[in-house]
């Protein structure tokens, strides 16, 4: 992939991006691999049926119709939602560097806030009064220190952090559409964030939150931020998933210590034992982020010039398919390890993995890992 400066995406191209990401079996990683291979979303859309067929798919793969994408963009325009593509100036700068960055985000409110240096403040839904007060005051102090406070607008710690940061601006990353209030008890907070902050999501407007949306939402919370502060979290909390994602993305992880007698403190206390920075005040967070000398682990964004990559010849692909499929199994393996094992070129392996994924036979995992989906 070639490094590029930010540029606005033409409306027609953005519509094609929306069609591509809304098509069957295409997630963020596959989306950008298709653009890298074919140069544009329009060319990738044309190639998908043949790729899926080569991967072993018997029936037709669903490609999002043009009219469907146009209706979605029109609805966003009607309610004031900005549709922002990765690589556009308004896209959160750090988010663009994570492995599975959303190709498109939907934002409602004050877009300029997304350009600020950010820190996430997250924690338990079933939080204590003391924990909520601490999160509120911590967020207010971090905002006064020049940071955008990011959270997930859940009840408890998230809501307290957003409320504390309203004066300086806050970003809420949602598991549903940016026009859907969830939970309903946070309706007043939702309206306040529209007025003084920004709401962000990768799912389409009108989408009601589902359990499967929240783990993916979490990687956006950490991806936008330079660091993540966990205030209260039990050992099974989703906040610990966000902390793990933050580490994988090269972000700083902070944890607020709590009483060993409180189950809600066990997750944060364990993070501290495992090496997270203890945060007893905003100064602890600001000092680390302001003195951060090492660069964040960032990936280059990609420039898609409209010129497709040369496709490997069919005889080479045919000879490689069986060996690559036989080398895969239900246990994830890195693509690099697969290449060393099979001794095929990265270009050949990349095409075959795309074929398998579009056929619904391959799953991608963090860390450039893939596994075969066993057919029933």
ROZAVO-508834 format. One record per residue (C-alpha): residue number from 1; chain; x, y, z. Coordinates in nm, 3 decimals. Layout:
N
NODE num cadena      c1      c2      c3
NODE NUM      A       X       Y       Z
...
END
This chain:
376
NODE num cadena      c1      c2      c3
NODE   1      A   0.000   0.000   0.000
NODE   2      A   0.116   0.348  -0.083
NODE   3      A   0.110   0.633   0.168
NODE   4      A  -0.126   0.917   0.082
NODE   5      A  -0.233   1.254   0.209
NODE   6      A  -0.596   1.307   0.301
NODE   7      A  -0.835   1.406   0.026
NODE   8      A  -1.213   1.435  -0.007
NODE   9      A  -1.374   1.139  -0.179
NODE  10      A  -1.609   1.220  -0.470
NODE  11      A  -1.974   1.142  -0.394
NODE  12      A  -1.993   0.873  -0.663
NODE  13      A  -1.684   0.702  -0.522
NODE  14      A  -1.817   0.726  -0.167
NODE  15      A  -2.139   0.561  -0.285
NODE  16      A  -1.933   0.275  -0.430
NODE  17      A  -1.743   0.244  -0.100
NODE  18      A  -2.076   0.218   0.079
NODE  19      A  -2.197  -0.050  -0.162
NODE  20      A  -1.876  -0.247  -0.115
NODE  21      A  -1.875  -0.246   0.266
NODE  22      A  -2.247  -0.332   0.270
NODE  23      A  -2.196  -0.634   0.042
NODE  24      A  -2.194  -0.991   0.171
NODE  25      A  -1.882  -1.135   0.344
NODE  26      A  -1.690  -0.805   0.328
NODE  27      A  -1.541  -0.657   0.643
NODE  28      A  -1.293  -0.370   0.678
NODE  29      A  -0.977  -0.576   0.612
NODE  30      A  -1.124  -0.744   0.305
NODE  31      A  -1.258  -0.408   0.186
NODE  32      A  -0.912  -0.254   0.172
NODE  33      A  -0.751  -0.564   0.025
NODE  34      A  -1.006  -0.548  -0.258
NODE  35      A  -0.929  -0.179  -0.315
NODE  36      A  -0.558  -0.256  -0.310
NODE  37      A  -0.603  -0.528  -0.572
NODE  38      A  -0.852  -0.353  -0.799
NODE  39      A  -0.773   0.016  -0.749
NODE  40      A  -1.131   0.132  -0.689
NODE  41      A  -1.451   0.018  -0.524
NODE  42      A  -1.630   0.014  -0.860
NODE  43      A  -1.378  -0.233  -1.005
NODE  44      A  -1.390  -0.444  -0.688
NODE  45      A  -1.770  -0.466  -0.707
NODE  46      A  -1.743  -0.605  -1.061
NODE  47      A  -1.483  -0.862  -0.955
NODE  48      A  -1.666  -0.999  -0.650
NODE  49      A  -1.894  -1.258  -0.822
NODE  50      A  -1.605  -1.428  -1.003
NODE  51      A  -1.386  -1.422  -0.690
NODE  52      A  -1.661  -1.584  -0.481
NODE  53      A  -1.723  -1.848  -0.748
NODE  54      A  -1.351  -1.931  -0.765
NODE  55      A  -1.352  -1.967  -0.386
NODE  56      A  -1.617  -2.240  -0.408
NODE  57      A  -1.941  -2.050  -0.359
NODE  58      A  -2.233  -2.227  -0.525
NODE  59      A  -2.497  -1.950  -0.522
NODE  60      A  -2.485  -1.579  -0.595
NODE  61      A  -2.314  -1.346  -0.350
NODE  62      A  -2.518  -1.044  -0.247
NODE  63      A  -2.378  -0.712  -0.368
NODE  64      A  -2.543  -0.402  -0.222
NODE  65      A  -2.750  -0.233  -0.497
NODE  66      A  -2.669   0.120  -0.607
NODE  67      A  -3.020   0.239  -0.517
NODE  68      A  -2.980   0.106  -0.161
NODE  69      A  -2.655   0.298  -0.112
NODE  70      A  -2.806   0.614  -0.259
NODE  71      A  -3.105   0.590  -0.023
NODE  72      A  -2.873   0.548   0.275
NODE  73      A  -2.666   0.852   0.178
NODE  74      A  -2.979   1.059   0.116
NODE  75      A  -3.116   0.965   0.458
NODE  76      A  -2.786   1.065   0.621
NODE  77      A  -2.801   1.402   0.445
NODE  78      A  -3.162   1.454   0.551
NODE  79      A  -3.088   1.413   0.924
NODE  80      A  -2.751   1.591   0.916
NODE  81      A  -2.523   1.288   0.950
NODE  82      A  -2.178   1.320   0.792
NODE  83      A  -2.049   1.017   0.600
NODE  84      A  -1.670   1.024   0.627
NODE  85      A  -1.436   0.791   0.437
NODE  86      A  -1.098   0.678   0.562
NODE  87      A  -0.846   0.908   0.396
NODE  88      A  -1.072   1.214   0.411
NODE  89      A  -0.958   1.512   0.622
NODE  90      A  -1.242   1.472   0.875
NODE  91      A  -1.161   1.108   0.952
NODE  92      A  -1.009   1.065   1.303
NODE  93      A  -0.632   1.063   1.238
NODE  94      A  -0.529   0.777   1.468
NODE  95      A  -0.825   0.558   1.374
NODE  96      A  -0.709   0.546   1.014
NODE  97      A  -0.396   0.356   1.120
NODE  98      A  -0.553   0.053   1.289
NODE  99      A  -0.555  -0.280   1.106
NODE 100      A  -0.935  -0.298   1.069
NODE 101      A  -1.021   0.072   1.043
NODE 102      A  -1.382   0.131   0.932
NODE 103      A  -1.387   0.233   0.564
NODE 104      A  -1.670   0.475   0.647
NODE 105      A  -1.785   0.633   0.970
NODE 106      A  -2.109   0.818   1.036
NODE 107      A  -2.089   1.125   1.257
NODE 108      A  -2.349   1.359   1.404
NODE 109      A  -2.255   1.679   1.583
NODE 110      A  -1.934   1.882   1.589
NODE 111      A  -1.701   1.709   1.342
NODE 112      A  -1.400   1.929   1.418
NODE 113      A  -1.363   1.760   1.759
NODE 114      A  -1.244   1.439   1.591
NODE 115      A  -0.920   1.613   1.493
NODE 116      A  -0.822   1.665   1.860
NODE 117      A  -0.587   1.439   2.053
NODE 118      A  -0.817   1.198   2.235
NODE 119      A  -0.827   0.973   2.541
NODE 120      A  -1.092   0.714   2.624
NODE 121      A  -1.249   0.689   2.969
NODE 122      A  -1.446   0.366   3.009
NODE 123      A  -1.572   0.130   3.275
NODE 124      A  -1.852  -0.070   3.429
NODE 125      A  -2.220  -0.020   3.354
NODE 126      A  -2.300  -0.142   3.705
NODE 127      A  -2.072   0.118   3.861
NODE 128      A  -2.046   0.265   4.209
NODE 129      A  -2.141   0.620   4.301
NODE 130      A  -1.775   0.688   4.383
NODE 131      A  -1.663   0.543   4.051
NODE 132      A  -1.906   0.759   3.853
NODE 133      A  -1.802   1.071   4.040
NODE 134      A  -1.434   0.993   3.978
NODE 135      A  -1.498   0.932   3.606
NODE 136      A  -1.691   1.259   3.578
NODE 137      A  -1.418   1.465   3.746
NODE 138      A  -1.139   1.284   3.562
NODE 139      A  -1.304   1.350   3.226
NODE 140      A  -1.360   1.716   3.310
NODE 141      A  -0.992   1.756   3.401
NODE 142      A  -0.872   1.569   3.090
NODE 143      A  -1.094   1.789   2.874
NODE 144      A  -0.958   2.101   3.045
NODE 145      A  -0.611   1.964   2.968
NODE 146      A  -0.688   1.979   2.595
NODE 147      A  -0.794   1.622   2.524
NODE 148      A  -1.112   1.495   2.359
NODE 149      A  -1.274   1.245   2.595
NODE 150      A  -1.408   0.937   2.414
NODE 151      A  -1.641   0.672   2.552
NODE 152      A  -1.924   0.438   2.453
NODE 153      A  -2.230   0.616   2.602
NODE 154      A  -2.326   0.311   2.808
NODE 155      A  -2.485   0.364   3.145
NODE 156      A  -2.250   0.400   3.441
NODE 157      A  -1.888   0.506   3.391
NODE 158      A  -1.926   0.590   3.019
NODE 159      A  -2.219   0.824   3.079
NODE 160      A  -2.041   0.993   3.372
NODE 161      A  -1.729   1.050   3.159
NODE 162      A  -1.929   1.205   2.873
NODE 163      A  -2.117   1.429   3.117
NODE 164      A  -1.793   1.548   3.276
NODE 165      A  -1.637   1.633   2.941
NODE 166      A  -1.931   1.818   2.784
NODE 167      A  -1.775   2.158   2.851
NODE 168      A  -1.470   2.076   2.636
NODE 169      A  -1.641   1.840   2.391
NODE 170      A  -1.676   1.463   2.398
NODE 171      A  -1.709   1.185   2.141
NODE 172      A  -1.952   0.895   2.191
NODE 173      A  -1.888   0.584   1.982
NODE 174      A  -2.214   0.393   1.945
NODE 175      A  -2.302   0.030   1.884
NODE 176      A  -2.605   0.132   1.679
NODE 177      A  -2.680   0.409   1.434
NODE 178      A  -2.592   0.763   1.537
NODE 179      A  -2.961   0.852   1.517
NODE 180      A  -3.061   0.579   1.766
NODE 181      A  -3.062   0.662   2.139
NODE 182      A  -2.933   0.371   2.346
NODE 183      A  -2.986   0.314   2.631
NODE 184      A  -3.306   0.519   2.651
NODE 185      A  -3.211   0.646   2.996
NODE 186      A  -2.928   0.842   2.830
NODE 187      A  -3.160   1.039   2.600
NODE 188      A  -3.082   1.374   2.766
NODE 189      A  -2.708   1.299   2.747
NODE 190      A  -2.746   1.201   2.380
NODE 191      A  -2.906   1.540   2.302
NODE 192      A  -2.632   1.721   2.497
NODE 193      A  -2.361   1.542   2.299
NODE 194      A  -2.522   1.644   1.969
NODE 195      A  -2.515   2.005   2.091
NODE 196      A  -2.165   2.004   2.239
NODE 197      A  -1.987   1.692   2.119
NODE 198      A  -1.997   1.433   1.840
NODE 199      A  -2.159   1.092   1.794
NODE 200      A  -1.976   0.831   1.585
NODE 201      A  -2.068   0.488   1.448
NODE 202      A  -1.972   0.257   1.163
NODE 203      A  -2.320   0.105   1.123
NODE 204      A  -2.597   0.256   0.915
NODE 205      A  -2.845   0.509   1.050
NODE 206      A  -3.153   0.351   1.202
NODE 207      A  -2.963   0.038   1.315
NODE 208      A  -3.063  -0.075   1.663
NODE 209      A  -2.768  -0.191   1.876
NODE 210      A  -2.708  -0.565   1.894
NODE 211      A  -2.466  -0.758   2.114
NODE 212      A  -2.237  -0.839   1.820
NODE 213      A  -2.189  -0.467   1.744
NODE 214      A  -2.022  -0.378   2.074
NODE 215      A  -1.688  -0.564   2.046
NODE 216      A  -1.637  -0.398   1.708
NODE 217      A  -1.745  -0.063   1.856
NODE 218      A  -1.473  -0.105   2.121
NODE 219      A  -1.188  -0.114   1.867
NODE 220      A  -1.306   0.228   1.739
NODE 221      A  -1.305   0.374   2.093
NODE 222      A  -0.944   0.268   2.144
NODE 223      A  -0.846   0.341   1.783
NODE 224      A  -0.950   0.706   1.803
NODE 225      A  -0.760   0.755   2.129
NODE 226      A  -0.397   0.792   2.233
NODE 227      A  -0.475   0.610   2.556
NODE 228      A  -0.755   0.428   2.739
NODE 229      A  -0.841   0.479   3.107
NODE 230      A  -1.036   0.201   3.281
NODE 231      A  -1.214   0.327   3.593
NODE 232      A  -1.413   0.027   3.717
NODE 233      A  -1.441  -0.315   3.551
NODE 234      A  -1.517  -0.665   3.669
NODE 235      A  -1.297  -0.944   3.530
NODE 236      A  -1.542  -1.016   3.244
NODE 237      A  -1.609  -0.654   3.153
NODE 238      A  -1.610  -0.537   2.792
NODE 239      A  -1.382  -0.257   2.912
NODE 240      A  -1.102  -0.512   2.944
NODE 241      A  -1.158  -0.608   2.580
NODE 242      A  -1.113  -0.243   2.489
NODE 243      A  -0.795  -0.229   2.698
NODE 244      A  -0.658  -0.536   2.516
NODE 245      A  -0.743  -0.380   2.180
NODE 246      A  -0.567  -0.061   2.289
NODE 247      A  -0.249  -0.257   2.363
NODE 248      A  -0.268  -0.430   2.023
NODE 249      A  -0.306  -0.089   1.859
NODE 250      A  -0.005   0.051   2.045
NODE 251      A  -0.203   0.280   2.275
NODE 252      A  -0.136   0.355   2.640
NODE 253      A  -0.350   0.176   2.899
NODE 254      A  -0.430   0.336   3.235
NODE 255      A  -0.631   0.191   3.523
NODE 256      A  -0.781   0.347   3.833
NODE 257      A  -0.707   0.137   4.145
NODE 258      A  -0.995   0.028   4.365
NODE 259      A  -1.072  -0.162   4.681
NODE 260      A  -0.990  -0.534   4.665
NODE 261      A  -1.324  -0.590   4.839
NODE 262      A  -1.520  -0.448   4.542
NODE 263      A  -1.564  -0.692   4.248
NODE 264      A  -1.589  -0.390   4.016
NODE 265      A  -1.227  -0.303   4.097
NODE 266      A  -1.083  -0.644   4.011
NODE 267      A  -1.046  -0.578   3.639
NODE 268      A  -0.868  -0.243   3.681
NODE 269      A  -0.647  -0.378   3.961
NODE 270      A  -0.545  -0.671   3.739
NODE 271      A  -0.455  -0.431   3.458
NODE 272      A  -0.222  -0.249   3.699
NODE 273      A  -0.061  -0.579   3.804
NODE 274      A  -0.014  -0.660   3.435
NODE 275      A   0.167  -0.333   3.365
NODE 276      A  -0.098  -0.068   3.302
NODE 277      A  -0.017   0.280   3.433
NODE 278      A  -0.197   0.356   3.758
NODE 279      A  -0.414   0.667   3.725
NODE 280      A  -0.517   0.843   4.044
NODE 281      A  -0.578   1.177   3.874
NODE 282      A  -0.587   1.343   3.533
NODE 283      A  -0.227   1.455   3.591
NODE 284      A  -0.115   1.091   3.581
NODE 285      A  -0.271   1.050   3.236
NODE 286      A  -0.166   1.387   3.096
NODE 287      A   0.193   1.341   3.210
NODE 288      A   0.232   1.011   3.024
NODE 289      A   0.056   1.127   2.707
NODE 290      A   0.238   1.463   2.699
NODE 291      A   0.577   1.301   2.759
NODE 292      A   0.516   1.017   2.515
NODE 293      A   0.840   0.987   2.324
NODE 294      A   0.778   0.666   2.135
NODE 295      A   0.556   0.690   1.828
NODE 296      A   0.224   0.512   1.823
NODE 297      A   0.218   0.186   1.630
NODE 298      A   0.059   0.320   1.313
NODE 299      A   0.003   0.169   0.973
NODE 300      A   0.025   0.364   0.656
NODE 301      A  -0.301   0.456   0.497
NODE 302      A  -0.348   0.339   0.142
NODE 303      A  -0.384   0.527  -0.182
NODE 304      A  -0.605   0.366  -0.442
NODE 305      A  -0.526   0.521  -0.779
NODE 306      A  -0.780   0.330  -0.986
NODE 307      A  -0.505   0.117  -1.141
NODE 308      A  -0.558  -0.254  -1.059
NODE 309      A  -0.272  -0.480  -0.957
NODE 310      A  -0.172  -0.741  -1.217
NODE 311      A  -0.365  -1.062  -1.147
NODE 312      A  -0.156  -1.379  -1.113
NODE 313      A  -0.207  -1.620  -1.403
NODE 314      A  -0.480  -1.881  -1.368
NODE 315      A  -0.250  -2.183  -1.385
NODE 316      A  -0.053  -2.052  -1.087
NODE 317      A  -0.375  -1.986  -0.893
NODE 318      A  -0.517  -2.328  -0.977
NODE 319      A  -0.206  -2.508  -0.855
NODE 320      A  -0.201  -2.304  -0.533
NODE 321      A  -0.567  -2.330  -0.430
NODE 322      A  -0.566  -2.689  -0.308
NODE 323      A  -0.241  -2.656  -0.114
NODE 324      A  -0.349  -2.333   0.059
NODE 325      A  -0.690  -2.478   0.152
NODE 326      A  -0.526  -2.795   0.286
NODE 327      A  -0.284  -2.582   0.491
NODE 328      A  -0.570  -2.396   0.660
NODE 329      A  -0.787  -2.519   0.945
NODE 330      A  -1.020  -2.394   1.218
NODE 331      A  -0.724  -2.270   1.427
NODE 332      A  -0.612  -1.919   1.320
NODE 333      A  -0.269  -1.894   1.153
NODE 334      A  -0.083  -1.583   1.041
NODE 335      A  -0.069  -1.513   0.670
NODE 336      A   0.311  -1.491   0.695
NODE 337      A   0.325  -1.843   0.841
NODE 338      A   0.096  -1.967   0.565
NODE 339      A   0.326  -1.815   0.303
NODE 340      A   0.632  -1.979   0.457
NODE 341      A   0.455  -2.312   0.463
NODE 342      A   0.315  -2.303   0.109
NODE 343      A   0.597  -2.114  -0.066
NODE 344      A   0.360  -1.923  -0.294
NODE 345      A   0.395  -1.554  -0.371
NODE 346      A   0.203  -1.304  -0.153
NODE 347      A   0.004  -1.197  -0.461
NODE 348      A  -0.117  -1.552  -0.527
NODE 349      A  -0.202  -1.620  -0.164
NODE 350      A  -0.382  -1.286  -0.129
NODE 351      A  -0.612  -1.357  -0.424
NODE 352      A  -0.696  -1.706  -0.298
NODE 353      A  -0.769  -1.582   0.054
NODE 354      A  -1.001  -1.317  -0.093
NODE 355      A  -1.178  -1.585  -0.297
NODE 356      A  -1.228  -1.805   0.010
NODE 357      A  -1.351  -1.518   0.224
NODE 358      A  -1.602  -1.398  -0.035
NODE 359      A  -1.723  -1.756  -0.069
NODE 360      A  -1.790  -1.760   0.307
NODE 361      A  -1.518  -2.019   0.376
NODE 362      A  -1.254  -1.802   0.548
NODE 363      A  -1.254  -1.589   0.860
NODE 364      A  -1.002  -1.312   0.933
NODE 365      A  -0.875  -1.247   1.285
NODE 366      A  -0.668  -0.968   1.446
NODE 367      A  -0.295  -0.982   1.389
NODE 368      A  -0.322  -1.075   1.019
NODE 369      A  -0.449  -1.423   1.106
NODE 370      A  -0.694  -1.636   0.907
NODE 371      A  -0.882  -1.962   0.965
NODE 372      A  -1.094  -2.192   0.755
NODE 373      A  -1.467  -2.208   0.832
NODE 374      A  -1.554  -2.579   0.837
NODE 375      A  -1.846  -2.656   0.608
NODE 376      A  -2.137  -2.843   0.764
END
